[in-house]
Amino acid sequence: MAQALLAACGLDGQNLPPGLTLVRQHSAVDGSFLIAAVLGNRLKVSRDERVLLIAAHHNYSHYSSACLKLAYNLGPARDSGQLHFFDVSAEVARLYPVCPDLRTIRRCITAFLEQSPGATVLIDDLTFLLSYGHTESELINLVEDLVLLPNKHSIVIKLNTAELFDWLCDNLVDMAEIEIRLEQLTSGNFREVDGRFSVSRINRRENSLINMRTMDKPLLYKVNDRSIKVFVPGEVGIKHV
């Protein structure tokens, strides 16, 4: 049950906002719950919804288990072709000692979107690809190519340890319609809260030369075994975080 979280991020509608949604995950927090929540919700919204998950951080078993806890069953979606899954780690093992090629990932996504216009693409850790010799410039070019593809598709990309890649993040934020930041509490660890998140989005106006980015009030979250709770700072019991 993650509807409150998705609503706060603007990702709970019948259709995701077209374009890029960037998730900046800082150290000491794990944003995999957000990818699982978006994945399950997209598949549940409609059987006609198609999703491609480029999994670099976790494998299919992880997401299957995580989504089941949130009342989403990935099995039927994968069997029917509603969910397409590209396991980067499996590709690494298959190609060893050759490094994964960004062209392969680009071709995979492009082919998927050609067959499923308006679909959703999830990349659970873009920074993982830096471990295989790819540069930040190459990743920026990859994302730019994906954003500029025709049809109103949605792309959700998570960056792990985002504070280590400011230049990469800044360039991707310029392309993003929505930016979500997941950060550790400034006061340290707290039993009732796992971290905080803030959402900023582009407000597009007709005939406007400048589109302003507005930021919502930061919120707190707690990942439980079968739900994700959202809190407003200052609620009873969490006043000092």
BELLIN-V944185 format. One record per backbone hydrogen bond with DSSP energy under -0.5 kcal/mol. NH is the residue of the N-H (numbers start at 1). CO is the residue of the C=O. Records with the same first field share a line. If there is no record, write none. Layout:
# BELLIN-V944185
NH: CO, CO
This chain:
# BELLIN-V944185
6: 2
7: 3
8: 4
9: 5
10: 6, 7
11: 6
19: 153
20: 175
21: 155
22: 20, 178
23: 157
24: 22, 180
25: 23, 159
26: 24, 182
29: 26
31: 29
33: 30
34: 31
35: 31
36: 32
37: 33
38: 34
39: 35
40: 36
41: 37
42: 38
43: 39
44: 40
45: 41
46: 42
49: 46
51: 82
52: 120
53: 84
54: 52, 122
55: 53, 86
56: 54
63: 59
64: 60
65: 61
66: 62
67: 63
68: 64
69: 65
70: 66, 67
71: 68
72: 67
74: 72
77: 73
78: 74
79: 75
80: 76
81: 77, 78
82: 77
83: 77
84: 51, 82
86: 53
87: 85
88: 55, 86
89: 55
91: 87
92: 88
93: 89
94: 90
95: 91
96: 92
98: 95
104: 101
105: 101
106: 102
107: 103
108: 104
109: 105
110: 106
111: 107
112: 108
113: 109
114: 110
115: 111
116: 112
119: 116
120: 50
121: 154
122: 52
123: 156
124: 54
126: 158
129: 126
130: 127
131: 128
132: 129
133: 130
134: 129
139: 135
140: 136
141: 137
142: 138
143: 139
144: 140
145: 141
146: 142
147: 143
148: 144
149: 146
153: 151
154: 119
155: 19
156: 121
157: 21, 155
158: 123
159: 23
160: 158
162: 25, 159
164: 161
165: 162
169: 165
170: 166
171: 167
172: 168
173: 169
174: 170
175: 172
176: 172, 173
177: 20
178: 20
179: 200
180: 22
181: 198
182: 24, 180
183: 181, 196
188: 185
190: 193
193: 190
194: 221
195: 221
196: 183
197: 219
198: 181
200: 179
201: 214
202: 177
203: 212
204: 202
208: 205
212: 203, 210
214: 201, 212
216: 199
219: 197
220: 231
221: 195
222: 229
224: 222, 227
228: 1
229: 222
231: 220
233: 218
234: 238
235: 232
238: 235
241: 238
